[in-house]
């Protein structure tokens, strides 16, 4: 798979959308993430793989701002966001999904998407008291949300409670909800986890569509065939450290990577 | 009889106002505010202190701080604002950095601390005896008999119920309310979408606290007195029970739950003839009923009698 810049024949390296520099995080005596350096070029899909307990999700949490780093920096574009809380990083375009589908269960599918809209009139208490202030923006957001749901063939479920959907459908809702937030970069934490095999293809297709629309993606994923199909490059983590990076085919040949996976088995 | 009916109606209305405030916090935002009653008490005490005049009045038989004799609606405004200010302080401390279950414990502890202070320091709000002879609103203009006053107060408090209902409706059914409901479902997921969860929850906490304060103001103006036994921490659970029984997150459910729990079981039992092995048997059984109601509904019908409405935004075929 090639990036859009390469496809256009442009050999200039893509600017870095997200960068981790020396990120470290310990829990008690255990170093879950150990001096990790990582770069995600703009417009690309980068995979983050490794055996269970490698520190992938912790790193994703740190990048998203859900957990603080003990040391190191996180940069979004050129901006240092290390000290920003999750919601402020999200407002800058750094949006993440969760390992366990995190739909708002008792809201409808459509409401799930509308909540994600960053439109000021839909996020203001003052507007709540003046219907005409939010009616128009809500109609626009509704149209956008329905178009997104149509893209994942969930428009029939728009008015159903999100908690009643299947695992795969909830995954898709979570991803399209993230798109309603107008992300620059999406951090996907095991997007195919809990999805029935018949639906994994739908999730993959949709991630490809999202990436084609120019959204940068960093994806934690256990299924290497999924990573192979979707990602331009990968980082491999084991015991909190990045032990290899590059194309999946290349890192598969490295002894440390083989040991990390075989050791797990 | 007319007086009883008007009294029970006023209790229902004021209880519903308070219930709408707690429902905004608990039903809509998912905040377990086990200190809810102290915000009602704050409204009541401040309104009393702003209308009683100096504590040398009436022969100086009660002691309290800052007595002023302000005309309506200043005691009401003062009570609501004070409850809002206390909510801001308590919320800013209690709603940050802690998981929700620990937040609930903090609130419970704050409630106990507040009663301990109010009862322990007699110079604040007259200790355990509480404050009495709180003037009625407009009492100088319209001296009414008890029954006429009761029915006048039904209308007076109903006006505030309507205003509260309208405000809560606007908030809950707006896009902003939808975002708040999302924080109830998942704080981390909402934050990951750019929502400032702490600010949203704190805002709802303050609005709910001000509504609690309003209910306290109305209650003290109706009863004419306010003392610690009326706002011990367990009183908060009467409101929680009313909401859970009526339907968490449903405004009409709050009105129904308040009627059943606060009025029929809570106030109604006080009109029953006393029986049983001890003089407080009937009053004690009231708490048993409330406890059983919570357990029964949480086990068998957690959505309550009138469940939260599903907001379907598309036109149905």
Interface residues (C-beta under 8 A of the other chain):
Chain A: X64 X66 X85 X86 X87 X88 X90 X91 X95 X96 X97 X98 X102 X103 X104 X105 X106 X107 X108 X110 X111 X112 X114 X115 X116 X118 X121 X122 X123 X124 X125 X127 X128 X129 X131 X134 X137 X138 X142 X158 X159 X161 X177 X178 X181
Chain B: X170 X171 X174 X175 X176 X177 X178 X179 X181 X182 X184 X185 X186 X188 X189 X190 X191 X192 X193 X194 X195 X196 X197 X203 X308 X310 X311 X312 X313 X314 X316
